[in-house]
Amino acid sequence: MIRALAHGLQVLALTVPLLAGGVQGPVQIREKDGKLRRSLKDCVALLEPMEAAVPVAGPSKPVSIRTVGKQFLPRVSLATPGTVVAFPNLDHILHNVFSVTQANRFDTGQYRPGDAPKVTVTNPGLVKLYCNVHHQMNAFLWVVTTPFAQVLDGKKGVQFEQVPPGIYRLRLWHPESGEKTWIVKVGTGLTQGAWELDVSLPALEPHKNKFGRDYAPPVDDRNY
């Protein structure tokens, strides 16, 4: 059975028993000054079974990560192993998307406005995306095997339904907090909780270009 998730992601759903349960509860992101962030934008929630193997999901439908205004949109996406990811260039300048993430390394090379190079992601995990032309551009692609995966943009927290009873690992991640995990026991009813992440990382992670060198300072920011 196929289930559609955020950003058009489709993953293979489990064969759900009649007495399936659910996991629900608010998520908060706390700033360094102690205040709560108003939005969960770019926050990812993954619920992974610890006791039973999950059927391997086939490739989700293609994922599109656009380059617009020298930014990646969306900044955070979900896919399954074997998914094709396209990078349409909607700017009037060149881009060069690359990743040095182990097991999912790739380099599109420089490409022109209107082009949309494609890559296939093959291994589970977090793939960090950068542009070799523009240092300020970064994005994140979670390649997942669990059918219980959400990007929490526009949400108050997690809400997973039709979850088979068992022991699960709940993973919450945000670019500025990193990952935090909890063990959740799911029964035949609704399992409720409340979870919090603390901002501790910079908004833009320091990184090198695809050659492992510092980015050259731009001569004219308007034309590159």
N, C-alpha and C positions, 0 to 999 in steps of 0.2 A: 504494500500500500504506500502511496506517495503522499507526503504532507508538505504544503507550502509554508515557508517561513518568511521572515523579514527579508527585504531586498530581493524578492522573487526567488529566494533559495528554496529548492525542493530536496528533501532528503527521504531516505527510506524509513518509514515508520515501523515500529515494532508491532508484532501481533499482540494486541492488547487484551488481557483477560477481562472478564466481565466485571471483576471487582477492582478495577484500576483506581489509582488515587491521583492526587495532584499536589503540586508545591506552589505556594503563593506567599508573598510578603513584600514589604517595602524595602528599597535599597536607598541608602544615603551616601553621598560623597562629601567628606568633610575637608574644608580648605585648611591651609597651614595656619590660618589665624583662628581656627576653631569654628568658623561659620559654615553652614551647610550650603552646598552648591544647589542652585535652583533646578538644574537640568541634569538628567542622566545621559545626555548626548555622548556617544562614542563608548558607552559602557557595554560590555558583553557578559552574558550569563550562559554558562554551560552546565548541564546536569548529566553526569556520566555514571552509569551503573558500575558498581565495584564487585558484584557477586556473580553476574552472568555476562557472557559475551553478547555484544550487540551485533546484529547482522551488519555486514559491511555495506555501507550505502554506495550506490552507484553515483556517477557524476551528477551534480545538480545542473540545472539549466545555466547557460553561460552567464557570467557575472561581468558587468560593465562598470569600470572605474574611470570616470571622465577627468580630463585635465581642463579646468576652467579658472581663469584669472590667476594662474600660477598656483592653483590648489588642486588637490585630489578630491573628487566628489563621487561617492561618499568617502569620508575619511576612514571608516571602519566597515568592513564587509564580511560576509560568511560564505563559505563554499565547502564542498566535499572533495575528497581525493579524485583526481581525474577531470576536474572542472576546467573548462576553458575560460580564461579571464582576458577581456579586451580593455584597451586603454585609448578610447577615442580622444583625439586632440581637438578640443573646441576653442583653443587659443589661436592667435595669429603668429605664433612663434614656435620654435623647435622645442621638443621635449625628448628626454631619454630616461625611461623608467628602468630601474634595476633593483635587485635584491641580492644581498649577500647572505641571506638566511640559509643555514645549512639544510640540505635536502630539498630546498626549493629555490636555489640560486637561478637567476636569469638576468638577461640584459637585452632590452629591445633595440638598443642602438638609437641614434638620433632619428626622429621622425617628424614629418611636416604637419602643418595644420590640415585637418581633414582626414589624416591617416588614423588607423586604429589597430596597432599591432596586438597580437594575441600570444598568450603563453598558456601552458597547461600546468596546474599545480598538482602534485602527486602525493605529497606526504602530509600527514596531520601536523598541526602546530600553528604557531603564530608567524606569519610572514611579514617582515617589515619592508615597506616600499619607499623608494626615494627617487628623485629626479637628479640625474648627473649634471644638469644645466642649472637647476635652481635649488640652492641649499635649503630654502625654507619649506620645500614641499616634502611632506611625508604622509604615509597612509599605512593601514594595517589590514591584513587579510587573515582571518582565522579559518584554517582548513580543519574541519571537524568530522568526526565519525558518528557522534551521538545525534539522534533525531531531536534532542531537546537542547536547542541553541537559539539564543535571541540577542539581537542588538536592542538595547533598551531606550533608544531615542523616542521621546514622546511618551514614555511610560513612567509609572510611579515605582515599579519594582518588577520582580519576576512573577510569572504566572505560567506554569507548565501544567498541562492537562493530560489525561489518559496515560499516566505514568504507572507502569507495572510495579507492584509492591516489591520492596527490596532496599538495599543500602546504596546510596548514591554519593558521589562527590560533587558538591556545588562549587563551581569556579566562577569568581567574579573578577573582571579585569577592566582597567581603564588606562589609557596612555599615560596619565599623570599619577597613577597610583600603583601600577603594576598589578600583579595577581594575588588574590587571597582565596583560600579554600575552606570549606566547611563540610562535615559529614552530615548527611541528611537521611533519616530513616523514613521511608514512604510506606504507608499502609494502604488500606482500602478507602480511606476518606481523604480529607484535605489536610495536608501537612503545612502548617504556617510558621513563619519565622520573620526575623528582621535582620538585615545585614548592612554593614557599613564599610566603606573604603576611605582611606586617608590619602590626600594629595601629598606626595613626597618627591615627585619627579618633575623636571622642567617640562614646559609645554612642548618644546621641541628638543628631542633627544640629540645631543651632540653626535655627529657622524662624519665620516670621510666620504669622498666620492668613490666611484666604482673602482678606481685604481688604488684606493687606500691612501689618498693624499688629501690635503686640505683643499677646499674649494677656492678658486681664484676670485678675488673681489671683482664684481661686475664693473665694466667701464661705463655703461649706460643702462640703468635698470629698465628703461622703457623699451629697449630693443632686443632683449634677450629672454 
